[in-house]
Amino acid sequence: MVPRHSPVAHSAYLDLLNSLRDEAVAGIRGTPTRVERKGRVYWYDTYRVGSDVKKAYIGEDSAELRARMRQIEALREDRESRRRNRSRMIRLLRAEGFLGVDAATGGLLNAMASAGVFRLGGTVVGTQAFRLYEGELGVRFAFDQTAQTLDVDIASFERLSIALGDAVSEPLEKVFQDFAFEAAPSLEHSKTWRWKQTRSETYVEFLTPSFSADEDLRPLPALGVHAQSLHYLNYLIAEPIFAAVTYRDGVLVRIPRPERFAIHKLIVADRRLEGSDSLKAVKDRLQAEFIVNVLVADRPDDLRDALDDALSRGRRWRERIVASVGRIPSLRKTLAPYL
């Protein structure tokens, strides 16, 4: 049996998330403007600063976003009351046993959100994303399931970062300096993609999908950094979802869809069997196993669709998934109908 949070706690989390999404729209300074590029629709906040017209990216078009923008005047009212209500919901979640995030990670994510990282396509991946499924799936984590790392990994599509025509409000190098992070050495000295905290072994790393044979460093202009490109990452961060970080009055971030996270972990676990990352393969399999067990019970169609998508991408994808499932006894029978 998967341990669950109470219906009250799950409802409070969803209310918190909805309030944060309302707040993102309430913060629009000017007039929402529709922009179409290559058949896709995006929205920008168009406003004046003196005689200059500025445009800030809001998000990709969706029915939910349009509905919120239709209520923008109402959302701009009573923002302080909504902020206090979010703080109250976070206190309730802590009382209900939510693990949430530690203060240091919460502060860092909040600073990146304020700079625009998640608005501009950044997606939290890795163990920090896994922790945030606590609210999305309404499940309880044991402490040892989420305590392996304090690292923060952010992934984004290079093409989206180039196309947006917008950038973070403050250089991320400055943001990280405020948290005692320094640029980590790179083989390409002019391309920084990871930062290390001087007082700990915590890293912030930026990643992007690789669409070629190489896994090299690629630019993310919207974020003002470079990123390590990786195979299979495009599958993970397609169609990310919003998540609420229970820090202060809440932080709005993006994380991968849980079904894609689980399948991607199976793939990555097989890639990591050899070399210095072999111990991480154990963590990958444990996280995949936990989420798959939740999805089989709660969202079997989502899991099936995500697995079918991955299996359709080629022989190597299937081999890696099947190999990892074979190493997880509890999943052999569970996923047999899907494979």
Steps between C-alpha positions, in 0.01 A plus 500: 500500500628844406479737801267792430443849628154577628235641262523825699873527434469419130219754463711765675789430264279538192358826640855625557599410145193671351567813704861515378385467139249780560778712647715451190224656290424770759860616459454587132592869467339594169289338230523130409602471134461191283800395288502208255821324396518194278143401576528543879349782701676685783392788723708804595446778752530822296560817700673838478805621688527865411490517121612137457263207446607189690387141460531232768415137432193371684460147370383272223135523407256277687133512599602537865729794431238676288239452772728655760586795277130571452483551878814710523333806655340291774827317564687827542276586794560376855837341422618545859204302633576217258865506601407460868264218409783318320717529810214352702468206259873433525475491880215251462707282266791496744261401780376218277854367462611637163878469462517798264850633442771622734534876550820526295349326197174691539686832509702410190193390303319816608789717377508320165122532466521873574764538228267325254671161458181293507293755309762482224491125451706366791384165641619350829623144444679239712435435867362848566227427243437161661440671834237724342287203391400480864241769431415411140429134584386547860750244632720485808874452463726337752791725593758268342320517164579869457818559701760388245593840360451871539604565139265703282478402132319728252424389144374702205470471122769695316265583209233637733759705689614658173149557364352673805676831446502564876754455778528468877459824690829453685811309383496156659867535588397783734210296638733211579762725658240607755477133605879451508522311169798529269532394138643148480789438260400392150697348214375796296603791722261753348195275541376470857227243561545405868562680827630360831415637841819598682380381841362162390506241222175633351490569126262684270518355150330595172407234246349496152399222259753377247367449148832384354755227563694725737417603855667839498437841658219705347381859566178589681474872409183566700677387817840644412685172561626199312365150559628146474310326222379147569328231297147397607445832681260627233260223602521595867425871475234495228170643630617585854249575775487766770591420859489694826804518728393535863741781586382830655172575319577253222719488189367404156732273300471247221579128525474210252178303477530217757448224243781639283722540806454133593569366149799732458643373830483144365696608192758700697549217751610271218738765362662538843580134562865552419735772617500752782121544497419133564377569855255755363337222296369349824335831593358531149337158519356567847343827387362341183357208699324729748338721236400209275322333791305822565412548133387141448242558773404861426588587137546179300408662167761773549763237574402290198509800265841611627643150471358451151659831399842396633486151348408644161824701484723211403666173589753655742224668701316168538818314596584747777147500645467121491846457654418728795159342556675163510711624792195607706313186612186685603469665158545190284141388561360852537623621162464172312163605350657825375812356335 
